[in-house]
Amino acid sequence: MTTTALAHPTLLSLETVARCSGLHPDQILRLVALGVLDPQAGPYGQPWFRPDQLAVIARLQRLRAGLGLDYVAAGVVSDLLARIDRLEMALRAALPDR
């Protein structure tokens, strides 16, 4: 019988996300409170983040710097851009090649 090891998703600690993003850990927790970031709870309640959350933070930082948006507005714009991306991919998949 062959066994296959299950892959464990890589999760990043609050400190790692803060260091990689250049934000203070309190700012990261504020983004969590605003619903912009979606961490997973660790065994003791500490937040753990998927690596793709770093891309979300980077997008928020670009929107803040480029358009002067606050984090709430940047989160709304980021969600809308992600939705547009998903809809465009679905449209491309539904249309036959030309």
Protein Blocks (a to p, Z undefined) as FASTA:
>chain_A
ZZddddddddddfklmmmmnopafklmmmmmmnomaccdddfkopacddfklmmmmmmmm
mmmmmnopafklmmmmmmmmmmmmmmmmmmmmmpccZZ
